[in-house]
Amino acid sequence: MPQGIQEEALRVMLEGGAVRDVLVSRHNEKWTLAIRLGGAGSRWLPVRSRREALRTWASLTAVGRFAEAAGIRAFQVEV
């Protein structure tokens, strides 16, 4: 995934109300989180960290804790 959004930018987008959809999905044995800024035709942007091109979590519970701390009120889970 060549493009993504860093965690700091995600928080700013959430505060500004720019995030339309949030998707949590399995990637191998880890969980990932992606956002969509526009409507149904826009692309999903994976969340990345400063060091990783794709931010991963070991469990769905950990993703939920991150989402709550970031201000994400709801997300879809794709298994």
N, C-alpha and C positions, 0 to 999 in steps of 0.2 A: 504494500500500500504506500505509494509514493507521497501522498498528501495526508495531512491529519491536522488536528487542532490540539495545541498544548493545553495542559490543565489550567494554567493561569488565564488563557484566552477563553476557555470554556466558562469559567466563573464570570467573566465580564459579559459574555454573550447571554448567560442565564440571567444575570442582573438586569440586562437591557431588554429581556424578553424576546431575543432573536431566535432562540432554539424552539423549533416546532415539534420535533419528535426525538425520542431517545430510544435506542435499541441496544440491548445486552445480548450477546451471543457467545456460543462456544467456539473457541479456536484451539484445536487440539485438546489438551487437558486443562486449558486456562479459559478464563472469561474475559471478554472485551466489551467496550462500550463505544458506541458511535452516535453521532447526532446528525440531524438534518435541519438546515436553517430555513429552507424554502418549503415549497409545497411538495406534492407527491412526485413531481418530475425531477426534483433535485437529488444530488448524490449524498450518500452517507459519508460523513467525515469521522474517521476513527480518532479516539482520544489517544494522545501520545504524551510521553513524559519528556523531560529534558534529555535523558540518556537513551530512551528506547523509541523506536519508530512506531511501536504499537504497545500501549500500556495494557498490561494484563493483571488479572487478579486470580488468586488460587481458588476462590469459592464465590458463589452467587451472593452469599451473605456479606462478603468483603466488598463486592461491587455495590450492594445496597447501602452499606455504611458510607462508602465514598460518595455515592449519589446524594444521600441525605445531607452530608456535610457540605457538598457543593451547591445544594439548593434545588436539586432535581426532585420534583414532586411525584412524578410517575414515569415509568419506562416499560417498554415491551420486552419480553424475553423470548429469544429464539433458540431452541435446543436442537 
